[in-house]
Amino acid sequence: MNQPVRLTLLALVCALVAPASYAASVKDKDGRFLNRYADLSKSEHFVRWQWNRITQGLPKPPKTPTPQTPVNTNRLNNPQGDAQVTWIGHSSLLYQSDGRNFLFDPVYAEYASPVPPLGPKRAQDPGIPFADLPHIDAVFISHNHYDHLDLDTVRRLAQQPGGSPVFYVPLGVDLWFADNVPGTRIDDSNPNVIAMDWDEAKQFAGKRHPFTIKFLAVQHWSARSPFDRNKTLWGSWLIEQPNFRFWFAGDLAYSPDIDDIAKAHGGFDLAAIPIGVYDPRWFMKRAHIDPHEAIETFKTVKAKRAIGIHWGTFDGLSDESLDEPPVALDLARKEANISPDEFMLFSIGETRSFNATKR
């Protein structure tokens, strides 16, 4: 049986099995992780996309910069509500709850690229200067793409005063840490890098209640070079306490994985959902949602509120201008009768606090 047929049969089997029966992710014969509902083992038509960009002069420069506000360091040091979120830019968030400070996909690099100064360049400074970060208790990495995992940033965090945070990472990314980040501990009784599989759960101590951390499957892919595609896993993060549930979607396509998450875990108090890096759709649709699909994701997982992430920060990741996603999101919200207070956009550096809503 050839490889495409095997992958098709695997996808069919996965589609027929209830999500709760999954014990783990699946790899192909070459040791590459597979999505549950699609084969993204190869990058289709990448050269065609790059040629179109060059010949059409894409992306066009934005007409307006991404809104940015000076960070309120007093709020960072005195969090309010059941949860507090500050948008650092792109997918980087500071999430504060129950006396703990969590970072999601922190990237402080000037370029989201393996070969700077080539590649997507930061258009806006990080919303929280690195020196103003509170002591970070845990870091959550959704996957290993350069706009979500930056070597210098995690090295600096590992050396923060007061000791390294705990890094929660997808399977395989722990080995990358061991090779690249001094001080990595993955095999002792007190690891600071913990690799997790889909549907796996861990506990992390809060001041009042323990956090339950779950790593959930979404449709995407991984690579840091042309030679390691899908050698490490990808996914989304659920951070749960008795009174507040937060879902960080990471990067994802619109797929049955979203229905699985809704059935098994839906009803989040807050979700961080990507709204950018979506054009051209013929190329991006397999791996990235657009604003209309972001609204559908919000509705499907039954989130009470959402924050739009993955936009307005690194120029050149896709064909839409940096200022297009908010316009498209506004149209999608109106069509779905969703208010800006339900699906929110932050300024870079903005902090907001949230309390649990009745379920």
NORGIGI-V961182 format. One record per backbone hydrogen bond with DSSP energy under -0.5 kcal/mol. NH is the residue of the N-H (numbers start at 1). CO is the residue of the C=O. If there is no record, write none. Layout:
nh=[NH NH]
co=[CO CO]
This chain:
nh=[6 7 8 9 10 11 12 13 14 15 16 16 17 17 21 22 26 28 31 33 34 35 40 44 46 49 50 51 52 53 54 55 56 57 57 58 59 60 69 73 75 76 77 78 82 83 84 85 86 87 88 88 89 90 92 93 93 94 95 95 96 96 97 100 102 102 103 104 105 112 113 118 120 121 122 123 124 127 132 133 133 137 138 139 140 141 148 149 150 154 155 156 157 158 159 160 163 166 167 167 168 168 169 169 171 173 174 176 177 178 179 180 181 182 184 191 192 193 194 195 196 199 200 202 204 207 211 212 213 213 214 214 215 216 216 220 228 230 231 233 235 236 237 238 239 239 240 240 241 244 246 247 248 248 249 249 253 255 258 259 260 261 262 263 264 265 266 266 267 268 269 270 271 272 273 273 275 276 276 283 284 285 287 288 289 294 295 296 297 298 299 300 301 302 303 304 306 307 308 309 310 315 315 317 319 324 325 327 327 328 329 330 331 332 333 334 335 336 337 337 338 342 343 344 344 348 349 350 352 354]
co=[2 3 4 5 6 7 8 9 10 11 12 13 13 14 18 19 34 32 28 230 26 38 38 42 43 45 46 47 48 49 50 51 52 53 54 53 319 319 348 71 72 72 73 74 354 354 96 352 94 350 86 92 92 311 89 91 104 86 93 102 84 94 100 97 95 100 138 93 140 120 111 115 112 315 110 313 313 88 129 129 130 101 101 166 103 168 145 145 106 150 151 152 153 154 155 157 160 137 165 192 139 166 167 194 196 170 170 172 173 174 175 176 177 180 181 188 185 185 167 193 169 215 197 213 211 98 204 240 202 211 212 238 200 214 236 218 225 222 228 171 142 216 248 214 237 246 212 238 244 241 239 270 237 246 247 272 219 253 255 255 256 257 258 259 260 261 261 262 301 301 245 245 305 247 271 307 309 309 310 280 280 281 284 284 252 290 291 292 293 294 295 296 297 299 298 268 342 271 344 273 90 121 313 314 279 321 321 323 324 324 325 326 327 328 329 330 331 332 333 334 333 339 339 306 342 67 87 347 85 83]
